Amino acid sequence: MTTRRSFLKTSALLSAGLLAAPNLFAYDKKYIGLQLYTVRDAMGKDPAAALAKVAQIGYTSVEGATYTGTELFYGMDPKTFKAQLKQNGLIMPSAHYRLGEELVNGASQKGTILNDWEKAVADAAEVGIKYMVCAYLSQPERGSLDHYKKIADDFNKAGETCKKAGIQLCYHNHDFEFIQEDGKYPYETILQNTDKNLVKFEMDLYWITKANQDPIALFNENPGRFPLWHVKDLDKTPERKFTEVGNGIIDFKKIFAQSKKAGLQYFFVEQDICPGDPFDSITQSITYIKKNLV
């Protein structure tokens, strides 16, 4: 029988654990992230000014989008880019990369999972990146379920390399992974054929919703495998366009209530296409998030 003394002792230990390791129980709410693809034109023209503006709006973390192995981080080497982030009070816990199976102008893409991955991992570690995410599979990189199994093997190998550097590999979905082949989704094939410790997932809530999938069902079926989310909304028009967070049909409050089950650590606002100035859109999104989600 549990005595009052043992109950109080257990409660004290649990409280100490919460204080010592809060990320075991919830994501850190002080980090509101932005996927820099949203402000890609500004980052291309003047990344220093763009990062300063992102920070001024209230974002505290960013996710990179342009690493190529030669271009590095928005034209900066890892040390310089890390200093630029620090100057603006930002962290970059995650960045996007490509598989690299498709040839570009007859040559393999550098800094990809299949080409010069070791250097990409080393550069990521120097910046302080915790998650390296395969952002997208181009049309030629898709194919049969057997090909997705091969991609899963490639992910497992890349995940081993990441693990040695203290980094987690992830895969970011769109909606094409939910077009059935032989009665099965390619997304299921990737989930089931990757090591759950080596390969985790960045759930894009817009694309999951557009594909008529239930994010919470996926969390329940694969607890802890979704440490990253893209928070982006789907509008109410028949075209189902991108819109600012809170303007569309996605029930973010319901989804965020399941963040522990998902294993959420960081989330990033992303809006692929904005109706006007992207900085206006990301301001509107963060206003909703601060009021309703954190």
N, C-alpha and C positions, 0 to 999 in steps of 0.2 A: 504494500500500500504506500502511496506517495504521501510523505509527511510534509507539513508546512515548511520545515527546515530544508528538506531535499528539494522541494519545489522552488524555494527562494534561491537555493544554490544553483539549480539548473537554469533559472531565469537570469541570474547574474552572469553565468557562463555564456548563455546565448547572447545577452546584451554586449558582453565583451567581444564576442565573435563578430557581431554586427559592426561594432566600432572598428575592429581590427581589419575586417575584410568586407566592406560594404558591397563590393562588386559581386560577391557570391550571391547576393540577394536582389540587387537591382542595378540598373545602369546609372551612371553618374549624371544627374540631371543638370549639372552646370555646363555640360557640353551640348550645345546645339550646333549641329554641323551643316555645312553646305557643300554639295558636290560642285566643284569649280567648273564643270562643263556648262552649268547654268549661265555663268558669266564669262564664257570662253572668249568672246570677242574682246572684252576688256582685258582679260588675262593675256591675250595675244599681243595687245598694243602696249600695255604698261602693267606688268604683273605686280610690281610694288604698289602702285596706286590702287589697283583693283583689290589687293589683299587688305590694304588700309581701309578701303570703303566697306568691305565685307565685315571687318572687325567693328567699324563704327556703327554699323547697322545692328550689331549685337551678337553675331555668330562668334563662337569660341573655338570651333574646330572646322577643318576643311578636309575634303577628299580629293586627291589629285586625279588628273585625267589624261595627261599627255606624255608620260614617260615612253621613250623609244630606244633608249640605250645610247643614242648619240645626242638627242635633244635634251636628255636628262629632265630636270624639273623646270619647265617653263624657261628654258634657256640658261638656267643656273646650275652649277654643280651642287652636290648634296649639302656641303658645308655652308655655302652662300645662301641656299634656299632655306635651310634650317634657321639661319640667323634672321632672314627676312620674316619668317613665321614668328619667331620669338619677339622680334621688334614690335609686332602687332598683337601680341598676346594670344597667338593662335597655336594650336597643335594640328598635326596632320597624321592621325592614327591609321589612315587607310588610303590606298591609292589603287587606281585601275590599270590593268595590263591586258595584253592580248595573248591569245593562244599561239599565234604565229605559224599556223599550218599553211595558210594562204600566202602565196608569193605576191609581192608587190613590185611591179616593174621587173618581174623575172628574178627577184632576189628575196631571200628570207628576211622577215622583219627582225630587227635587233631588239634586245631587251624584252623578249617575249618568253613564254613558258617553254617553247621549243627551240629557242635560239638565244644563247648568252644569258640564260636565266641566273646563273651564279653571280654575274656582275649586277644584274637588276636587284637581286636580293641584298647584295653588299651595299649598294647605293641606298636601298630602302632602309636598311638597318642604320646607316649613318644619319639619315634624316629623323629617325625615331618612329618609323612606320611599324605598326603592329599587325596590320592585315594587308595582304596583297591579293587583289581581287581580279579574277578573269572576268572582264567586263562584258564580253559579247563574243558570240561565234558568228562569223560572216557566213553568207549563204554557202560558199564552197566548203566551209568547215563543218557543216552539219551532215546530213545523210541518214543512213540506216541506224537502227538500234545497235547493231554490232559496231558501227563507227563511234557511236556515243560511248560504248564500253571501252573502246580504245582511248577516247578522250579522258574517260574516268581514270584509266591507268596512267595517262600522262599527268593528270592532276595529282594522283597519289605520289608519283615520283617528284613532282614539283613541290608538293607539300612536305616531303622529307627534307628537301633542300631548305625550305623556309623554316622548318622546325629547328634545324641546326643553328639558325640565326635568331631563334626566339620569335619567329613571325608565324602567323597563321594564314594559310591559303584559303580563299573563299571563291565561290562562283556566284555571279550576279545574273538573275533571270530576266528574260523579256517575256513575250507571249508565245513565241514559236515553239518553245519547249513543251507546250501543252496542246500540240497537234498530235493526235494519236497515230501511232504506227504499230500495226499488228496488235491493236487493243491495249497499247501501253504508251504512256507519255515518255518522251525523252528525258524529261526532268526526273521521273522515277528511276530511270536507268542510271543517271548520274548519281542520284542519292544513294541507290542501293549498291553501286559498284565502286564507291569511294569510301575510304577509311574515315569513320566519323570523327576521329581525332586529327587526321591530316587535312581533311577538306570540309570546310563549313560553308555557309551560304549567306549571301547578302540578298535579302528579300526586297524586291522592288514592288511596293504595294500598289502602284498604278498598274503595272503590267500583270501582276497576279489577279487583280480585280478585272482587268480587261479580258483576261483569259477565262473568266468565270470560275475562278478557283477561290477556295476559302482559306485565307492565311492562317486562321486559328486552327483549322483542321490539320494543316501541315505542321504547325507548332506541336499539336498533341501527338501526331504520329512520329515526329522527329524532334523531341525535346532537346533544347540546348544547341541545336545546329544552326541557329540564325542569329549570330552575334551582331550583325549589321543589317540596317534597313535603309531603303530609300523611301522617304516620306514625300510623296507627290500625289496630287489629287486628279481625279477623272471627272470632267464636267458633265453636266446634265443634258447635253445636246446629243442627238443621234450619232454625231461623229465621234463622240467620246474623246474629246481633246484633252490635252494637259491644261490644268488650271492651278491657281494658287491654293495652298493647303487651307482647307476649311470651306472652299467655294464649291466643292463638288459632292460626289455621292459616297465617298469612303467614310466609314464610321471609325475615325482614328481613336476616339476614346475607348471604344470596345476593343480594338486591336492592342492599344498600349496597355490595357488592363491585363493582357496576357504576355507582357514583356519578359517576365521571369521565366515562364515556360519556354519561351523562344530562346532565352539565353542572351537577350539584347545587351550589348555593351555601348554601341554608338549608333546614332542615326543621322542621316544627311538629307536635307531638303534638296530636291532636284526638280527643275522644270525645264524640259528639253526645248520647249518653244514658249515664248512669252508674248503677250499681245502688244507690249510696248517695251519700255526700258526694263531689262531683267532685274535691275536693282530695286525698281518699284515693286516688282512681283515678289522678290525675296523678302522685302520689308513687310509686305502684307502677310506672307507665310509665317514669318517669325513672330509677328504680332499675335496671330491665332495660336501658335504653339505655346508661347509664353502664357497666354490667358487660359488655355484649355488642357495642355498636355504635360507641362513641367512645373 
